Amino acid sequence: MNPPEKRVKQEITAGFIVYRRTEDGPKFLILYHRGSYWNFPKGKIESEEKSVAAAFRETREETGLLPRDLRLIRNFKVYERFMFRREGQPVFKIVILYLAETKNPRIIISSREHQGYGWFLYRDAKQILGKYRDSVRPLEKAYEFLRPKSPRSHGAHPAR
């Protein structure tokens, strides 16, 4: 007799990839949880709550950044999708991440959820998140979105 099949639970969370402009380039906010686990501010979407509202709420709870401290970047939304096990039960997790700019470098972390935070340049943020490939992809997309676009030459040649 085979053991009963465990149902896959689905969990949906939302958050922000928060950045601020510096002379060295954009710095991304990453929260430290425990061990080697770093990630973006995010959390579960409550019933009847829109994902962007959850992102603002969770970011406020986890960082102290108020909605007025964040400028939502329009036309940017990425998803992380992955499976993991919690107490032996398979969980399919979807993380919806928006992009927001802040000018406020001061973060007040939720000590019950995080042990620290940092503002990191892209290359450093990518290295810190490197162990979690599903978190690196949204960072890469955010960085690419923020990079200045080069003008197209349309075949024109400079005058000689």
PEBEL-V695486 format. One record per backbone hydrogen bond with DSSP energy under -0.5 kcal/mol. NH is the residue of the N-H (numbers start at 1). CO is the residue of the C=O. Records with the same first field share a line. If there is no record, write none. Layout:
NH=CO ; CO
//
This chain:
9=7 ; 90
11=92
13=94
14=43
15=96
16=41
17=98
18=16
19=100
20=27
25=22
27=20
28=120
29=18
30=28 ; 118
31=39
32=116
33=31 ; 37
34=37
37=34
38=36
39=31
43=14
45=12
49=46
54=50
55=51
56=52
57=53
58=54
59=55
60=56
61=57
62=58
63=59
64=59 ; 60
65=59
69=66
70=66 ; 67
71=101
72=70
73=99
74=72
76=73
78=97
80=95
82=93
84=91
86=89
89=86
91=84
92=9
93=82 ; 91
94=11
95=80
96=13 ; 94
97=78 ; 95
98=15
99=76
100=17
101=71
102=19
103=69
105=103
107=105
108=63
109=107
110=62
111=109
113=110
114=110
115=32
116=32
118=30
120=28 ; 118
122=26
125=121
126=122
127=123
128=124
129=125
130=126
132=129
133=131
135=132
136=132
137=133
138=134
139=135
140=136
141=137
142=138
143=139
144=140
145=141
146=142
147=143
156=153
//
